[in-house]
Amino acid sequence: MTVVGGVLRAIVEPGFFSNSPAHVALLAGGVVAVVCGIVGSFAVMRGQSYAAHGLGDISATGGAGSFLIGISPIWGFAGTSVVAAGIMDLIGVQRARGRDLATGIVRGAGLGLAALFLYWDTTRTSTTGAPITILFGSPFTIDSSLVGVIALFSLVAGGIVVLLYRPLLLSSVSADLAYARGIRVRAVGVAALAALALAVSLSAMTIGAILSTALLVGPAATALRLTSRPGLMMTWSALISLAATWLGILLAYDSYDWLPARDGARHGWPVSFFVVALVLIFFLLARARRVQRGRAACSAAS
């Protein structure tokens, strides 16, 4: 126990486990990370990584608009993402050839509105730091009253994937085969896109709109290099996402003491930077492991 205590004191700054914002960040960030890992697995399997990226950018529109009317950004993130997902489906996201076109059209329109709303946020309101909050986020700024809302959205997004697991899996592998077996491929696709939109809005709350894809695509892509079994891939993806998020929160908290104080105050590094960096490191390690195993298999065969 003494050794464990010494290790914890070496890597955890004093007050971390008694800090209320840190508690909320760990709770909300952990829930979001697990959901993003699960939903992101199907986004990768279904080839919707670009759609996830587009929804993340579009969610900035709703987040910026929320600041203008004085409500929590999560409502804007979620509302805009779900509406955008519906529009993308209407103009062809269910078809492989129309997917990028639909995403690009909606994404371009959304980013234009986001730029306008962010401009108004900084020039017409007394809100400070709106662009940073919307674009890069921070779980430390999440109000404890929003934990219930985050849990509800997470339950809906995760519930869609759990309830439609087999139809989603089959339609992801072969839409024609799923249709032949009586699965309503279009309805399943719309439900999957709705789950993706909710997951994107949750991720935007923790690491910002423009980096939200990191928690959706990164862990899932890493898990895909560790296993080819869908269920195990989802588990690995959720664990990797959770590890990156919790370690990112811890490192962001510790970073307040890394540099000398300026103007009488200390400034830490953003959580989003650490999360994205950790996801990249995990991905590179998984890729290196896969390459090593491939070389070992080739050597054994020869």
Buried (B, 14 or more C-beta within 10 A) or exposed (E): EEEEEEEEEEEEBEEBEEBEBBBBBBBBBBBBBBBBBBBBBBBBBBEBBBBBBBBBBBBBBBBBBBBBEEEBBBBBBBBBBBBBBBBBBEBBBBEEEEBBBBBEBBBEBBBEBBBEBBEBBBEEEEBEEBBEBBBBBBBBBBEEEBBEBBBEBBBBBBEBBEEBBEBBBBBBEEBEEBBEEEBEBEEBBBBBBBBBBBBBBBBBBBBBBBBBBBBBBBBBBBBBBBBEEBEEBBBBBBBBBBBBBBBBBBBBBBBBEEEEEEEEEEEBBBBBBBBBBBBBEBBEEBBEEEEEEEEEEEEEEE
